[in-house]
Amino acid sequence: MTEGQNPPGWSADQPPPSDDGFAGSPPPAAVPPPAPPGPASPPPPGWGPPPVPPPAAPGWGPPAPGQPTAWGATPPADQPGVVPLRPLGLGQLYEGAFATVRRCWRAMVPMAAACAALVFAVSMLGWLAARAAAQQMVDLADTWSRLAPGETVPQDQVSTFLHAMATFLASALVMSAAISVIHLVLSGAVAGVVGRAVLGRQTTPGRAWRELRPLLGPLVGMTLLIGLGYLGGLMLCIVPGIIFFVFWLVAAPALVLERIGPIAAMRRSWHLVSGSWWRVFGIYLLTTLLVGVVASVISTPLTVITASSSLDQIGTDTTATSLQFLPTTGPAIFAMALAQAVTTLIAIPLLASVMSLLYIDLRIRKENLAPTLSAAARAVDQ
């Protein structure tokens, strides 16, 4: 087939050829360029890329190349003495207290024994005076019960009764105040020993006494102030007295270790306990119960002697039934005084050690005292 001829079967009436080779077909429409891709639809929740974090605070960003990560193991705290120099838990407070007693018993035992001897003497005198005054009141009351109807009580007997009552109250008050002063003085002495034990230093009895002697007056004055505040609080429905007492629990360590006056020590204790009142109260209550159990195990035989002697006296003396709350015989008074001395010897040093460590713990938490203690521990002991 030559050029210009139609293929067999095609009609002769054909449109003229076009330039693009498709006879009779219009030129194809221009194809628009593809549209630029739009924003992709968001992925399902949780599967998208993580958000870009904000810039980290100085010191909390990723470590520089070659530097240890900040999330590695916590370095151990410095421990030059009986406790690590960091905030202490309850177990560490107790471990530190027992460690102090073990390491520094040569300084603590003589001081505790001397204070226990004083408590024994004060208790003997106090119980004897109270018992004599109470017996006199009971005798007078028994005499008045036998008066005939209409017979008046002699005025001199009324004066004697009032004098005996005043003697009884004064004996109990003086005995309690004296024992409280002795206990607080012993607590101050223990605080000085604990302060040096935390720095890894030993204390001799002579050095402990030399450091404590200038503070005896302030300690006695602070005891009286705390006692008055406590009693005043008790008169205001008891609860304020307990609150004040807890706020002043670390006043003795503050006075001894910081060498400040009584009022300043009470203010210092109030400041340190503020914000931790319930924690301090719980630690003191638990520690008091624990040391009370230890002391009672030792003093129970003495208490049995007191009770049996008093019961024997009640069985032979009809007026003694009104005195059953007091030790009524010589052996009973001796046993009661000895039990109080044993409590002073055992319970007070342990309780004072825990309170002194609690004072240091509060200062570490509130004032970052640990670096200062570390530097002091490295210094040469003068």
PLY file of the C-alpha trace (Angstrom):
ply
format ascii 1.0
element vertex 382
property float x
property float y
property float z
element edge 381
property int vertex1
property int vertex2
end_header
0.00 0.00 0.00
1.37 3.31 -1.23
1.34 6.61 0.66
-2.04 8.38 0.40
-4.02 5.14 -0.03
-6.45 4.10 2.67
-6.24 0.66 4.23
-8.59 -1.93 2.85
-12.12 -1.47 4.20
-11.64 2.12 5.20
-13.86 4.85 3.78
-12.39 7.23 1.28
-13.89 10.19 3.20
-11.25 10.73 5.89
-10.23 13.90 7.67
-6.98 15.46 6.79
-3.97 14.29 8.74
-2.78 16.32 11.69
0.67 17.26 12.75
0.76 14.96 15.83
0.04 11.79 13.78
-3.45 11.24 15.19
-5.65 11.99 12.25
-8.74 13.98 13.11
-8.22 13.82 16.93
-7.92 17.08 18.76
-4.67 17.76 20.49
-4.62 16.38 24.01
-5.36 18.77 26.77
-2.43 20.09 28.68
-1.79 18.04 31.77
-1.51 20.34 34.82
1.62 19.94 36.89
1.20 17.90 40.05
0.14 19.88 43.07
2.67 20.21 45.84
2.06 17.71 48.64
-0.13 19.10 51.40
0.32 18.56 55.15
0.06 14.94 56.14
-2.85 13.87 58.31
-1.97 13.51 61.94
-1.03 10.00 63.08
-3.11 8.13 65.67
-2.63 9.27 69.22
0.50 7.89 70.80
2.24 7.05 67.55
3.46 10.42 66.51
7.02 11.64 66.96
7.92 12.72 70.47
7.62 16.44 71.16
10.76 18.47 71.22
11.71 18.90 74.93
12.32 22.39 76.29
15.87 23.38 77.09
17.14 21.71 80.28
18.00 23.73 83.36
21.70 24.26 83.96
23.29 21.16 85.40
20.39 18.84 84.45
21.01 18.40 80.73
22.70 15.41 79.08
26.30 14.92 80.13
29.07 16.21 77.94
31.11 13.62 76.02
33.48 11.85 78.34
31.67 12.97 81.51
29.83 10.55 83.88
26.05 10.62 83.68
24.09 12.45 86.35
21.80 9.45 86.71
24.47 7.08 87.92
24.76 5.65 91.43
24.51 8.18 94.26
27.92 8.69 95.84
28.05 7.68 99.50
27.78 10.47 102.04
30.79 11.41 104.09
30.82 9.56 107.43
33.68 10.60 109.69
31.86 9.41 112.82
28.85 7.48 114.03
26.36 8.59 111.32
26.60 9.60 107.66
26.41 13.33 107.08
23.07 13.37 105.30
19.39 13.43 106.35
18.92 10.53 108.74
16.12 8.01 108.94
14.76 6.49 112.13
17.01 3.44 111.90
20.11 5.57 111.40
19.19 7.69 114.43
19.00 4.57 116.60
22.14 3.03 115.10
24.02 6.26 115.71
22.80 6.46 119.31
23.91 2.92 120.14
27.19 3.43 118.26
27.85 6.55 120.35
27.23 4.65 123.59
29.54 1.83 122.45
32.37 4.09 121.30
32.17 6.73 124.01
31.11 4.71 127.06
34.20 5.82 128.98
32.86 9.38 128.91
29.14 8.66 129.15
29.05 6.03 131.91
30.80 8.14 134.61
28.58 11.15 133.89
25.43 9.01 133.86
26.48 7.26 137.07
27.11 10.59 138.83
23.70 11.91 137.75
22.06 8.62 138.78
23.61 8.94 142.23
22.22 12.45 142.55
18.78 11.25 141.45
18.94 8.47 144.05
19.76 10.92 146.84
17.10 13.42 145.77
14.51 10.65 145.47
15.30 9.25 148.91
14.95 12.65 150.55
11.86 13.54 148.57
10.04 10.28 149.26
10.91 10.37 152.95
9.65 13.94 153.33
6.50 13.27 151.31
5.75 10.10 153.22
6.20 11.78 156.61
3.94 14.68 155.63
1.28 12.35 154.20
1.38 10.20 157.33
0.84 13.28 159.47
-2.19 14.30 157.43
-3.66 10.81 157.65
-3.15 10.71 161.43
-4.89 14.05 161.88
-7.77 13.00 159.65
-8.14 9.80 161.67
-8.20 11.82 164.87
-10.88 14.14 163.53
-13.02 11.20 162.50
-13.29 10.21 166.19
-14.51 13.60 167.42
-17.88 13.65 169.17
-20.78 15.34 167.40
-20.56 19.11 167.87
-16.92 19.02 168.99
-14.74 21.46 167.05
-11.32 20.76 165.60
-8.51 22.51 167.49
-6.99 25.37 165.56
-3.43 24.14 166.11
-4.32 20.81 164.47
-5.74 22.64 161.45
-2.50 24.60 161.15
-0.49 21.39 161.48
-2.57 19.75 158.76
-2.08 22.68 156.37
1.64 22.72 157.10
1.86 18.99 156.40
-0.03 19.43 153.14
2.32 22.23 152.08
5.30 20.06 152.99
3.96 17.17 150.95
3.34 19.32 147.87
6.69 21.10 148.21
8.54 17.79 148.58
6.94 16.36 145.45
7.49 19.56 143.47
11.12 20.03 144.54
11.91 16.37 143.92
10.41 16.47 140.42
12.13 19.75 139.56
15.51 18.56 140.85
15.29 15.30 138.90
14.30 17.24 135.76
17.31 19.51 136.15
19.62 16.53 136.63
18.19 14.82 133.56
18.58 17.93 131.42
22.16 18.46 132.62
22.92 14.84 131.69
21.24 15.38 128.32
23.48 18.39 127.72
26.57 16.38 128.62
25.50 13.60 126.26
24.89 16.17 123.49
28.52 17.30 123.75
29.72 13.70 123.48
27.44 13.02 120.51
28.61 16.19 118.75
32.20 15.01 118.89
31.26 11.42 118.00
29.59 12.64 114.79
32.96 14.17 113.83
34.76 10.92 114.64
36.37 12.17 117.85
36.53 10.63 121.29
35.73 12.47 124.51
37.18 11.88 127.94
35.13 12.44 131.10
37.40 15.34 132.08
36.98 17.09 128.75
33.22 16.53 128.77
33.00 18.09 132.25
35.20 21.06 131.31
33.00 21.78 128.28
29.80 21.37 130.27
30.72 23.28 133.43
30.25 26.82 131.97
26.84 25.73 130.67
25.39 24.42 133.94
23.76 27.74 134.80
22.14 28.20 131.38
20.96 24.57 131.41
19.33 24.98 134.82
17.72 28.26 133.75
16.42 26.69 130.55
14.99 23.77 132.54
13.01 26.18 134.69
11.78 28.16 131.67
10.72 25.02 129.80
9.03 23.70 132.94
7.06 26.91 133.41
6.08 26.96 129.76
5.06 23.32 129.89
2.97 23.77 133.03
1.39 26.90 131.61
0.47 25.00 128.47
-0.99 22.14 130.48
-3.25 24.61 132.27
-4.57 25.65 128.85
-6.29 22.30 128.23
-3.12 20.11 128.14
-2.66 20.19 124.34
-0.68 23.50 124.27
1.69 22.06 126.88
2.42 19.06 124.68
2.91 21.31 121.65
5.37 23.55 123.50
7.22 20.55 124.92
7.83 19.07 121.44
8.96 22.40 120.02
11.62 22.60 122.76
12.86 19.00 122.53
16.19 19.90 120.88
16.87 23.00 122.99
19.52 21.25 125.12
21.66 20.13 122.13
21.30 23.60 120.61
22.48 25.26 123.84
25.47 22.94 124.28
26.66 22.60 120.68
26.03 26.19 119.60
27.03 27.78 122.93
24.00 30.07 123.13
21.77 31.23 125.96
18.62 29.56 127.26
16.09 31.75 125.45
18.10 31.65 122.23
18.30 27.85 122.49
14.53 27.59 122.96
13.97 29.82 119.93
16.49 27.78 117.96
14.72 24.55 118.85
11.36 26.05 117.89
12.76 27.10 114.50
14.30 23.69 113.77
11.22 21.70 114.78
8.86 23.97 112.81
7.64 22.05 109.79
8.68 18.72 111.33
6.59 18.73 114.51
4.81 15.44 113.88
8.03 13.69 112.86
9.85 14.92 115.96
6.89 14.01 118.17
6.70 10.50 116.71
10.43 9.86 117.09
10.40 11.11 120.69
7.32 9.08 121.59
8.66 5.86 120.06
12.09 6.34 121.62
10.57 7.04 125.03
8.53 3.85 124.82
11.55 1.77 123.77
13.91 3.04 126.45
11.06 2.83 128.96
10.67 -0.86 128.19
14.41 -1.43 128.62
14.48 0.46 131.91
11.36 -1.27 133.21
12.82 -4.71 132.56
15.71 -3.81 134.85
13.68 -1.93 137.47
10.76 -4.39 137.66
12.28 -6.38 140.56
12.68 -3.11 142.48
9.07 -2.19 141.78
7.96 -5.59 143.07
9.87 -4.96 146.29
8.16 -1.58 146.64
4.69 -3.04 146.10
5.20 -5.99 148.46
6.60 -3.80 151.24
3.71 -1.35 150.91
1.16 -4.16 151.00
2.76 -5.58 154.14
2.52 -2.16 155.78
-1.12 -1.81 154.74
-1.84 -5.17 156.31
-0.45 -4.09 159.70
-1.48 -0.41 159.79
-5.04 0.71 159.23
-4.02 4.27 158.42
-1.65 3.05 155.69
-4.56 2.32 153.38
-4.66 6.01 152.54
-0.92 5.97 151.66
-0.91 3.00 149.29
0.10 5.30 146.41
3.38 6.02 148.26
6.27 3.76 149.28
5.46 3.33 152.97
8.50 1.48 154.32
12.22 2.03 154.33
12.93 -0.83 151.86
10.14 0.40 149.61
11.51 3.94 149.54
15.00 2.62 148.87
13.74 0.45 146.01
11.74 3.30 144.48
14.72 5.66 144.59
16.97 2.98 143.14
14.51 2.38 140.28
14.61 6.09 139.41
18.39 6.03 139.50
18.47 3.04 137.14
16.19 4.88 134.75
18.57 7.83 134.82
21.56 5.59 134.20
20.09 3.73 131.22
17.18 5.59 129.67
18.37 9.20 129.74
21.69 8.66 127.86
19.95 6.72 125.08
17.11 9.22 124.78
19.51 12.18 124.87
21.70 10.55 122.19
18.71 10.15 119.85
17.56 13.74 120.47
21.07 15.09 119.84
21.31 13.20 116.54
17.82 14.42 115.67
19.01 18.00 116.26
21.91 17.40 113.83
19.53 15.81 111.33
17.21 18.83 111.46
20.12 21.18 110.84
21.33 19.09 107.90
17.84 19.17 106.40
17.16 22.88 107.00
20.59 24.48 106.88
22.74 22.08 104.81
25.08 21.56 107.74
26.74 18.49 106.22
29.56 20.35 104.34
30.39 22.31 107.48
30.59 19.13 109.55
32.75 17.44 106.90
35.18 20.36 106.95
35.24 20.34 110.75
35.93 16.61 110.80
38.96 17.09 108.58
40.35 19.88 110.72
43.02 19.10 113.28
41.51 18.44 116.70
42.79 21.02 119.11
0 1
1 2
2 3
3 4
4 5
5 6
6 7
7 8
8 9
9 10
10 11
11 12
12 13
13 14
14 15
15 16
16 17
17 18
18 19
19 20
20 21
21 22
22 23
23 24
24 25
25 26
26 27
27 28
28 29
29 30
30 31
31 32
32 33
33 34
34 35
35 36
36 37
37 38
38 39
39 40
40 41
41 42
42 43
43 44
44 45
45 46
46 47
47 48
48 49
49 50
50 51
51 52
52 53
53 54
54 55
55 56
56 57
57 58
58 59
59 60
60 61
61 62
62 63
63 64
64 65
65 66
66 67
67 68
68 69
69 70
70 71
71 72
72 73
73 74
74 75
75 76
76 77
77 78
78 79
79 80
80 81
81 82
82 83
83 84
84 85
85 86
86 87
87 88
88 89
89 90
90 91
91 92
92 93
93 94
94 95
95 96
96 97
97 98
98 99
99 100
100 101
101 102
102 103
103 104
104 105
105 106
106 107
107 108
108 109
109 110
110 111
111 112
112 113
113 114
114 115
115 116
116 117
117 118
118 119
119 120
120 121
121 122
122 123
123 124
124 125
125 126
126 127
127 128
128 129
129 130
130 131
131 132
132 133
133 134
134 135
135 136
136 137
137 138
138 139
139 140
140 141
141 142
142 143
143 144
144 145
145 146
146 147
147 148
148 149
149 150
150 151
151 152
152 153
153 154
154 155
155 156
156 157
157 158
158 159
159 160
160 161
161 162
162 163
163 164
164 165
165 166
166 167
167 168
168 169
169 170
170 171
171 172
172 173
173 174
174 175
175 176
176 177
177 178
178 179
179 180
180 181
181 182
182 183
183 184
184 185
185 186
186 187
187 188
188 189
189 190
190 191
191 192
192 193
193 194
194 195
195 196
196 197
197 198
198 199
199 200
200 201
201 202
202 203
203 204
204 205
205 206
206 207
207 208
208 209
209 210
210 211
211 212
212 213
213 214
214 215
215 216
216 217
217 218
218 219
219 220
220 221
221 222
222 223
223 224
224 225
225 226
226 227
227 228
228 229
229 230
230 231
231 232
232 233
233 234
234 235
235 236
236 237
237 238
238 239
239 240
240 241
241 242
242 243
243 244
244 245
245 246
246 247
247 248
248 249
249 250
250 251
251 252
252 253
253 254
254 255
255 256
256 257
257 258
258 259
259 260
260 261
261 262
262 263
263 264
264 265
265 266
266 267
267 268
268 269
269 270
270 271
271 272
272 273
273 274
274 275
275 276
276 277
277 278
278 279
279 280
280 281
281 282
282 283
283 284
284 285
285 286
286 287
287 288
288 289
289 290
290 291
291 292
292 293
293 294
294 295
295 296
296 297
297 298
298 299
299 300
300 301
301 302
302 303
303 304
304 305
305 306
306 307
307 308
308 309
309 310
310 311
311 312
312 313
313 314
314 315
315 316
316 317
317 318
318 319
319 320
320 321
321 322
322 323
323 324
324 325
325 326
326 327
327 328
328 329
329 330
330 331
331 332
332 333
333 334
334 335
335 336
336 337
337 338
338 339
339 340
340 341
341 342
342 343
343 344
344 345
345 346
346 347
347 348
348 349
349 350
350 351
351 352
352 353
353 354
354 355
355 356
356 357
357 358
358 359
359 360
360 361
361 362
362 363
363 364
364 365
365 366
366 367
367 368
368 369
369 370
370 371
371 372
372 373
373 374
374 375
375 376
376 377
377 378
378 379
379 380
380 381
